[in-house]
Amino acid sequence: MQWQQVLSFVAAITPLTLIPGASFTLVTQRVIAGSRTDGALVALGSACGLLVHATFAAVGLSALVMSSAQALTVVKILGAGYLIWLGVTTWRSARRGAVEPAAARGRSSIRLGSGAG
């Protein structure tokens, strides 16, 4: 690979890496809902994922998967299963979080009601 190709690739990819995307949104959401540490962990996880993806692409795994329909199907099924697992666990944790404040509001309104009556 010639240096002009590398320079062209860097020039093409730099704006794409600077545009905020889903990872930025997720980090922001975790910082607002949790803490800076949560945001830093999400950012670290995102960076690790990008590193793994770039490494696999560099060694040619992406080309292998794209040339084999069976390998692509396996990757799609594994990816879909992982996304479903993430969705279910997120939904469950959101339900637990939504139920607890409702229960706490119910207890405080009972205290207020019993103290006023």
N, CA, C and O atoms as a DFTB+ gen file, in Angstrom:
468 C
 N C O
     1  1       0.856      -1.169       0.000
     2  2       0.000       0.000       0.000
     3  2       0.902       1.232       0.000
     4  3       1.862       1.325       0.765
     5  1       0.571       2.155      -0.863
     6  2       1.381       3.362      -0.981
     7  2       0.926       4.417       0.015
     8  3      -0.213       4.394       0.481
     9  1       1.808       5.327       0.331
    10  2       1.503       6.355       1.318
    11  2       0.364       7.254       0.862
    12  3      -0.360       7.795       1.698
    13  1       0.188       7.427      -0.445
    14  2      -0.923       8.252      -0.937
    15  2      -2.268       7.593      -0.617
    16  3      -3.243       8.273      -0.297
    17  1      -2.303       6.284      -0.707
    18  2      -3.534       5.560      -0.389
    19  2      -3.849       5.663       1.103
    20  3      -5.003       5.854       1.486
    21  1      -2.846       5.539       1.920
    22  2      -3.040       5.656       3.364
    23  2      -3.516       7.062       3.706
    24  3      -4.450       7.234       4.489
    25  1      -2.875       8.062       3.121
    26  2      -3.260       9.447       3.364
    27  2      -4.694       9.709       2.894
    28  3      -5.452      10.400       3.575
    29  1      -5.064       9.167       1.746
    30  2      -6.429       9.323       1.235
    31  2      -7.437       8.650       2.170
    32  3      -8.508       9.195       2.435
    33  1      -7.089       7.472       2.661
    34  2      -7.974       6.768       3.578
    35  2      -8.159       7.566       4.866
    36  3      -9.283       7.715       5.345
    37  1      -7.075       8.075       5.425
    38  2      -7.154       8.869       6.650
    39  2      -7.975      10.128       6.413
    40  3      -8.780      10.511       7.261
    41  1      -7.780      10.772       5.275
    42  2      -8.550      11.983       4.960
    43  2     -10.035      11.668       4.806
    44  3     -10.878      12.487       5.170
    45  1     -10.363      10.507       4.277
    46  2     -11.766      10.138       4.076
    47  2     -12.433       9.707       5.377
    48  3     -13.612       9.990       5.591
    49  1     -11.704       9.037       6.235
    50  2     -12.304       8.482       7.438
    51  2     -12.330       9.461       8.607
    52  3     -13.160       9.307       9.503
    53  1     -11.466      10.445       8.631
    54  2     -11.401      11.388       9.749
    55  2     -12.723      12.102       9.999
    56  3     -13.172      12.129      11.145
    57  1     -13.375      12.686       8.985
    58  2     -14.662      13.335       9.269
    59  2     -15.706      12.360       9.815
    60  3     -16.523      12.730      10.658
    61  1     -15.679      11.126       9.338
    62  2     -16.641      10.137       9.821
    63  2     -16.417       9.798      11.289
    64  3     -17.376       9.550      12.020
    65  1     -15.184       9.784      11.719
    66  2     -14.903       9.470      13.121
    67  2     -15.215      10.647      14.035
    68  3     -15.422      10.459      15.234
    69  1     -15.250      11.850      13.491
    70  2     -15.525      13.033      14.308
    71  2     -17.009      13.336      14.454
    72  3     -17.392      14.115      15.327
    73  1     -17.848      12.739      13.622
    74  2     -19.289      12.971      13.686
    75  2     -19.865      12.169      14.850
    76  3     -19.645      10.960      14.932
    77  1     -20.607      12.830      15.760
    78  2     -21.204      12.076      16.865
    79  2     -22.208      11.049      16.341
    80  3     -22.952      11.316      15.397
    81  1     -22.217       9.897      16.954
    82  2     -23.125       8.843      16.523
    83  2     -23.775       8.160      17.713
    84  3     -23.951       8.760      18.773
    85  1     -24.123       6.913      17.525
    86  2     -24.815       6.149      18.559
    87  2     -23.945       5.978      19.807
    88  3     -24.461       6.019      20.924
    89  1     -22.657       5.791      19.636
    90  2     -21.771       5.629      20.794
    91  2     -21.750       6.899      21.634
    92  3     -21.806       6.838      22.862
    93  1     -21.669       8.042      20.974
    94  2     -21.676       9.319      21.697
    95  2     -22.981       9.488      22.467
    96  3     -22.985       9.918      23.620
    97  1     -24.085       9.144      21.813
    98  2     -25.386       9.250      22.461
    99  2     -25.466       8.336      23.678
   100  3     -25.979       8.733      24.724
   101  1     -24.965       7.131      23.544
   102  2     -24.992       6.186      24.657
   103  2     -24.111       6.670      25.812
   104  3     -24.509       6.580      26.974
   105  1     -22.936       7.174      25.504
   106  2     -22.051       7.689      26.556
   107  2     -22.727       8.859      27.273
   108  3     -22.712       8.929      28.502
   109  1     -23.319       9.774      26.505
   110  2     -24.005      10.920      27.100
   111  2     -25.150      10.467      27.999
   112  3     -25.328      10.993      29.098
   113  1     -25.916       9.501      27.536
   114  2     -27.043       8.986      28.322
   115  2     -26.557       8.365      29.624
   116  3     -27.175       8.565      30.670
   117  1     -25.463       7.616      29.575
   118  2     -24.943       6.969      30.790
   119  2     -24.384       7.998      31.771
   120  3     -24.513       7.827      32.983
   121  1     -23.762       9.066      31.257
   122  2     -23.245      10.099      32.147
   123  2     -24.397      10.820      32.845
   124  3     -24.332      11.100      34.042
   125  1     -25.451      11.117      32.084
   126  2     -26.604      11.819      32.662
   127  2     -27.336      10.929      33.659
   128  3     -27.699      11.379      34.745
   129  1     -27.554       9.665      33.291
   130  2     -28.313       8.762      34.160
   131  2     -27.474       8.191      35.300
   132  3     -28.001       7.869      36.365
   133  1     -26.192       8.068      35.077
   134  2     -25.351       7.441      36.095
   135  2     -24.275       8.373      36.588
   136  3     -24.523       9.267      37.397
   137  1     -23.065       8.152      36.084
   138  2     -21.940       8.959      36.536
   139  2     -20.907       9.055      35.419
   140  3     -21.049       8.437      34.364
   141  1     -19.884       9.830      35.670
   142  2     -18.792       9.925      34.697
   143  2     -18.114       8.563      34.517
   144  3     -17.684       8.215      33.417
   145  1     -18.026       7.810      35.591
   146  2     -17.415       6.487      35.506
   147  2     -18.203       5.591      34.558
   148  3     -17.612       4.875      33.749
   149  1     -19.537       5.623      34.650
   150  2     -20.372       4.835      33.738
   151  2     -20.115       5.255      32.291
   152  3     -19.991       4.408      31.406
   153  1     -20.037       6.549      32.060
   154  2     -19.768       7.059      30.713
   155  2     -18.405       6.632      30.212
   156  3     -18.255       6.259      29.048
   157  1     -17.409       6.684      31.086
   158  2     -16.061       6.267      30.700
   159  2     -16.017       4.781      30.376
   160  3     -15.330       4.373      29.439
   161  1     -16.744       3.963      31.143
   162  2     -16.786       2.527      30.858
   163  2     -17.461       2.239      29.521
   164  3     -17.015       1.368      28.774
   165  1     -18.527       2.963      29.219
   166  2     -19.199       2.783      27.931
   167  2     -18.275       3.218      26.795
   168  3     -18.193       2.541      25.770
   169  1     -17.582       4.337      26.969
   170  2     -16.642       4.806      25.948
   171  2     -15.519       3.794      25.741
   172  3     -15.120       3.529      24.608
   173  1     -15.014       3.232      26.830
   174  2     -13.966       2.217      26.737
   175  2     -14.477       0.969      26.008
   176  3     -13.778       0.405      25.166
   177  1     -15.688       0.550      26.335
   178  2     -16.275      -0.603      25.656
   179  2     -16.467      -0.356      24.174
   180  3     -16.218      -1.239      23.354
   181  1     -16.906       0.834      23.831
   182  2     -17.088       1.189      22.424
   183  2     -15.748       1.199      21.692
   184  3     -15.643       0.702      20.571
   185  1     -14.736       1.761      22.325
   186  2     -13.409       1.791      21.711
   187  2     -12.859       0.382      21.524
   188  3     -12.237       0.088      20.503
   189  1     -13.085      -0.495      22.510
   190  2     -12.632      -1.892      22.381
   191  2     -13.347      -2.599      21.232
   192  3     -12.735      -3.354      20.477
   193  1     -14.637      -2.348      21.111
   194  2     -15.394      -2.938      20.010
   195  2     -14.882      -2.475      18.652
   196  3     -14.747      -3.272      17.724
   197  1     -14.600      -1.186      18.544
   198  2     -14.047      -0.667      17.287
   199  2     -12.677      -1.264      16.998
   200  3     -12.354      -1.566      15.849
   201  1     -11.877      -1.433      18.041
   202  2     -10.550      -2.028      17.872
   203  2     -10.659      -3.464      17.370
   204  3      -9.936      -3.862      16.457
   205  1     -11.558      -4.237      17.963
   206  2     -11.751      -5.628      17.531
   207  2     -12.227      -5.667      16.083
   208  3     -11.723      -6.451      15.280
   209  1     -13.200      -4.817      15.753
   210  2     -13.722      -4.788      14.387
   211  2     -12.631      -4.401      13.395
   212  3     -12.498      -5.030      12.345
   213  1     -11.860      -3.389      13.713
   214  2     -10.790      -2.952      12.817
   215  2      -9.726      -4.029      12.664
   216  3      -9.184      -4.221      11.576
   217  1      -9.428      -4.729      13.752
   218  2      -8.429      -5.801      13.689
   219  2      -8.911      -6.941      12.804
   220  3      -8.160      -7.450      11.971
   221  1     -10.169      -7.340      12.988
   222  2     -10.710      -8.407      12.143
   223  2     -10.739      -7.982      10.681
   224  3     -10.443      -8.781       9.793
   225  1     -11.089      -6.742      10.433
   226  2     -11.107      -6.251       9.052
   227  2      -9.700      -6.247       8.464
   228  3      -9.504      -6.577       7.294
   229  1      -8.733      -5.873       9.280
   230  2      -7.358      -5.806       8.788
   231  2      -6.807      -7.186       8.449
   232  3      -6.034      -7.322       7.501
   233  1      -7.184      -8.197       9.196
   234  2      -6.665      -9.538       8.915
   235  2      -7.494     -10.268       7.866
   236  3      -7.176     -11.399       7.497
   237  1      -8.542      -9.636       7.391
   238  2      -9.290     -10.209       6.282
   239  2     -10.522     -10.993       6.671
   240  3     -11.143     -11.613       5.807
   241  1     -10.900     -10.989       7.932
   242  2     -12.087     -11.736       8.344
   243  2     -13.342     -11.190       7.666
   244  3     -14.232     -11.951       7.287
   245  1     -13.404      -9.879       7.518
   246  2     -14.561      -9.286       6.854
   247  2     -14.690      -9.800       5.426
   248  3     -15.793     -10.111       4.976
   249  1     -13.572      -9.892       4.710
   250  2     -13.599     -10.400       3.337
   251  2     -14.024     -11.862       3.312
   252  3     -14.760     -12.288       2.422
   253  1     -13.559     -12.625       4.289
   254  2     -13.932     -14.040       4.372
   255  2     -15.434     -14.192       4.598
   256  3     -16.087     -14.999       3.937
   257  1     -15.975     -13.422       5.526
   258  2     -17.405     -13.493       5.821
   259  2     -18.218     -13.060       4.616
   260  3     -19.246     -13.666       4.311
   261  1     -17.774     -12.023       3.929
   262  2     -18.510     -11.538       2.762
   263  2     -18.443     -12.523       1.591
   264  3     -19.343     -12.536       0.751
   265  1     -17.413     -13.330       1.524
   266  2     -17.307     -14.288       0.415
   267  2     -18.053     -15.586       0.705
   268  3     -18.304     -16.366      -0.214
   269  1     -18.408     -15.828       1.945
   270  2     -19.102     -17.058       2.305
   271  2     -20.492     -16.728       2.835
   272  3     -20.632     -16.070       3.865
   273  1     -21.511     -17.186       2.130
   274  2     -22.888     -16.924       2.545
   275  2     -23.191     -17.589       3.888
   276  3     -23.911     -17.022       4.710
   277  1     -22.651     -18.776       4.113
   278  2     -22.888     -19.478       5.375
   279  2     -22.246     -18.740       6.546
   280  3     -22.852     -18.612       7.610
   281  1     -21.036     -18.262       6.353
   282  2     -20.362     -17.519       7.431
   283  2     -21.115     -16.228       7.727
   284  3     -21.250     -15.843       8.888
   285  1     -21.602     -15.562       6.693
   286  2     -22.365     -14.329       6.885
   287  2     -23.655     -14.617       7.643
   288  3     -24.043     -13.846       8.520
   289  1     -24.317     -15.711       7.316
   290  2     -25.545     -16.087       8.017
   291  2     -25.266     -16.363       9.493
   292  3     -26.038     -15.944      10.355
   293  1     -24.185     -17.056       9.790
   294  2     -23.823     -17.345      11.178
   295  2     -23.565     -16.040      11.933
   296  3     -24.036     -15.867      13.057
   297  1     -22.823     -15.128      11.319
   298  2     -22.527     -13.844      11.965
   299  2     -23.815     -13.062      12.201
   300  3     -23.984     -12.447      13.255
   301  1     -24.724     -13.081      11.227
   302  2     -26.001     -12.373      11.386
   303  2     -26.831     -12.972      12.527
   304  3     -27.404     -12.235      13.329
   305  1     -26.894     -14.282      12.600
   306  2     -27.674     -14.942      13.650
   307  2     -27.070     -14.662      15.024
   308  3     -27.795     -14.364      15.973
   309  1     -25.756     -14.756      15.132
   310  2     -25.103     -14.453      16.412
   311  2     -25.319     -12.989      16.799
   312  3     -25.581     -12.690      17.964
   313  1     -25.211     -12.091      15.843
   314  2     -25.440     -10.672      16.108
   315  2     -26.871     -10.393      16.530
   316  3     -27.111      -9.618      17.455
   317  1     -27.828     -11.029      15.847
   318  2     -29.239     -10.846      16.198
   319  2     -29.519     -11.391      17.599
   320  3     -30.240     -10.768      18.378
   321  1     -28.957     -12.532      17.910
   322  2     -29.132     -13.097      19.253
   323  2     -28.561     -12.186      20.330
   324  3     -29.162     -12.003      21.388
   325  1     -27.394     -11.618      20.048
   326  2     -26.783     -10.704      21.014
   327  2     -27.627      -9.445      21.204
   328  3     -27.809      -8.981      22.330
   329  1     -28.141      -8.897      20.108
   330  2     -28.985      -7.705      20.209
   331  2     -30.287      -8.000      20.957
   332  3     -30.760      -7.170      21.733
   333  1     -30.857      -9.169      20.726
   334  2     -32.067      -9.550      21.457
   335  2     -31.757      -9.677      22.946
   336  3     -32.528      -9.209      23.784
   337  1     -30.632     -10.308      23.278
   338  2     -30.233     -10.441      24.677
   339  2     -30.047      -9.066      25.317
   340  3     -30.497      -8.842      26.441
   341  1     -29.379      -8.135      24.604
   342  2     -29.198      -6.780      25.130
   343  2     -30.542      -6.098      25.355
   344  3     -30.751      -5.448      26.379
   345  1     -31.448      -6.246      24.401
   346  2     -32.757      -5.626      24.524
   347  2     -33.542      -6.170      25.707
   348  3     -34.147      -5.404      26.457
   349  1     -33.536      -7.469      25.877
   350  2     -34.279      -8.086      26.985
   351  2     -33.695      -7.663      28.327
   352  3     -34.439      -7.318      29.245
   353  1     -32.369      -7.685      28.448
   354  2     -31.772      -7.292      29.721
   355  2     -31.993      -5.805      29.999
   356  3     -32.203      -5.421      31.150
   357  1     -31.951      -4.977      28.978
   358  2     -32.219      -3.547      29.161
   359  2     -33.665      -3.329      29.561
   360  3     -33.949      -2.533      30.456
   361  1     -34.580      -4.025      28.910
   362  2     -35.995      -3.900      29.215
   363  2     -36.270      -4.338      30.655
   364  3     -37.017      -3.680      31.378
   365  1     -35.657      -5.458      31.065
   366  2     -35.857      -5.941      32.434
   367  2     -35.313      -4.954      33.461
   368  3     -35.963      -4.687      34.472
   369  1     -34.134      -4.417      33.208
   370  2     -33.573      -3.470      34.172
   371  2     -34.374      -2.171      34.187
   372  3     -34.492      -1.537      35.236
   373  1     -34.920      -1.765      33.056
   374  2     -35.756      -0.561      33.017
   375  2     -37.057      -0.792      33.775
   376  3     -37.536       0.105      34.469
   377  1     -37.631      -1.982      33.650
   378  2     -38.862      -2.295      34.385
   379  2     -38.610      -2.291      35.882
   380  3     -39.420      -1.768      36.647
   381  1     -37.491      -2.872      36.306
   382  2     -37.157      -2.868      37.732
   383  2     -36.972      -1.445      38.228
   384  3     -37.422      -1.110      39.323
   385  1     -36.318      -0.609      37.444
   386  2     -36.102       0.769      37.829
   387  2     -37.394       1.562      37.870
   388  3     -37.540       2.456      38.704
   389  1     -38.344       1.250      36.978
   390  2     -39.621       1.966      36.936
   391  2     -40.539       1.512      38.058
   392  3     -41.347       2.302      38.548
   393  1     -40.435       0.270      38.471
   394  2     -41.305      -0.261      39.512
   395  2     -40.889       0.277      40.873
   396  3     -41.748       0.633      41.680
   397  1     -39.597       0.344      41.142
   398  2     -39.131       0.783      42.453
   399  2     -39.563       2.212      42.793
   400  3     -40.064       2.432      43.895
   401  1     -39.392       3.205      41.888
   402  2     -39.853       4.545      42.246
   403  2     -41.366       4.606      42.442
   404  3     -41.845       5.360      43.288
   405  1     -42.125       3.826      41.674
   406  2     -43.579       3.821      41.835
   407  2     -43.944       3.285      43.222
   408  3     -44.852       3.805      43.870
   409  1     -43.247       2.263      43.668
   410  2     -43.511       1.712      44.993
   411  2     -43.127       2.730      46.062
   412  3     -43.824       2.878      47.067
   413  1     -42.032       3.419      45.845
   414  2     -41.601       4.424      46.816
   415  2     -42.607       5.574      46.872
   416  3     -42.894       6.086      47.954
   417  1     -43.148       5.986      45.718
   418  2     -44.162       7.051      45.705
   419  2     -45.411       6.594      46.438
   420  3     -46.042       7.378      47.147
   421  1     -45.769       5.331      46.269
   422  2     -46.949       4.805      46.947
   423  2     -46.783       4.840      48.458
   424  3     -47.717       5.187      49.181
   425  1     -45.601       4.484      48.932
   426  2     -45.355       4.512      50.381
   427  2     -45.367       5.935      50.912
   428  3     -45.913       6.191      51.986
   429  1     -44.760       6.883      50.160
   430  2     -44.719       8.245      50.673
   431  2     -46.109       8.877      50.670
   432  3     -46.426       9.669      51.557
   433  1     -46.944       8.535      49.681
   434  2     -48.278       9.106      49.665
   435  2     -49.136       8.509      50.782
   436  3     -50.044       9.167      51.291
   437  1     -48.847       7.262      51.161
   438  2     -49.579       6.655      52.280
   439  2     -49.193       7.371      53.570
   440  3     -50.048       7.666      54.405
   441  1     -47.895       7.649      53.726
   442  2     -47.460       8.376      54.927
   443  2     -48.092       9.764      54.993
   444  3     -48.545      10.207      56.048
   445  1     -48.113      10.438      53.849
   446  2     -48.693      11.762      53.833
   447  2     -50.190      11.689      54.153
   448  3     -50.722      12.498      54.913
   449  1     -50.845      10.703      53.554
   450  2     -52.268      10.566      53.788
   451  2     -52.590      10.223      55.221
   452  3     -53.544      10.759      55.786
   453  1     -51.802       9.328      55.832
   454  2     -52.089       8.932      57.208
   455  2     -51.734      10.043      58.185
   456  3     -52.394      10.190      59.214
   457  1     -50.691      10.839      57.879
   458  2     -50.324      11.918      58.782
   459  2     -51.308      13.078      58.720
   460  3     -51.511      13.766      59.720
   461  1     -51.925      13.305      57.556
   462  2     -52.860      14.429      57.415
   463  2     -54.221      14.065      57.977
   464  3     -54.983      14.952      58.363
   465  1     -54.546      12.761      58.031
   466  2     -55.895      12.349      58.455
   467  2     -55.920      12.019      59.846
   468  3     -56.969      11.652      60.375
